[in-house]
């Protein structure tokens, strides 16, 4: 669990969203969440910013 908190704390330390991550709120439809995650993972892999847990 600590690893997840470390990742979240790292992400919220940025002043703005980056090309490899973004924050969403009120996103409660599973298929939409899945599409966002898939797209972000693809970008992260492309620019080598994926954190493997």
N, C-alpha and C positions, 0 to 999 in steps of 0.2 A: 504494500500500500504506500509506503514511503516513496517508492520510485515514481508512482503516479503523482503524488503531491509535489515532488521535485520537478517533474515535467510541467505541471500546471503553473507552479511558481516561476519557472523559467519563462514560460510563454507570457504570463501576465506582467513580467518585468519589461517587456517591449512597450514602447510608446505607441506604436501603431501595428496593425496587422502586417504580415509579410506575405510574399507570394506563396509561401509554403505552409501558412496556417492562417486561419481566420476564426473569429469568435461569432457564435450564433446564439440568439436567445429566442425563446418561444418557438423553437423548432421541435414539434412534437409528433410528426408523422414519420414512422420508421423508414418508409421507402425514401423520403427526402433526406433523412439523416444518412442513410446508406449511400445515396448518390453523392452527398457532400464529402463523406469520408473517402469514398472511392476516388473522387476527383482530387482531393487533397493528397492522398497517398500517391497517386500518379505523379503529381507535381513534385512532391517530396522526393520520390525516387529519382525523378529527372534531375533534380538539383542536389541530390544526395544529402537531404536533411532529415531522413526518416530516423526516428529513434526506435530501436527494436527493444521490446520489453519481454 
